Amino acid sequence: MTSELDTVILVKDRPDEGLVKGDVGAVIFVHEGGEAFEVEFTTLASDPLGVLTLAEDEIRPVSARYVPHVRLV
């Protein structure tokens, strides 16, 4: 179950928001019943990229086996 402050990964591109599949965000709010999540995306320098309301099927939890990847925004 996804909780507040969990790190999650975006599972599909969101071009209107400038985000792509694989971008990493932090859950800042869980809507009642886990129906949706407010996820904040930032650069590595903590510059904000946006806060999106996402369904559980639009994110996945971070695994210890994942390797981070860097891209320019």
Secondary structure, DSSP 4 states (H G I P E B T S, - for coil): ---TT-EEEE-S-BGGGTB-TT-EEEEEEE-GGGS-EEEEEE-TT--EEEEEEE-GGGEEE--TT--------
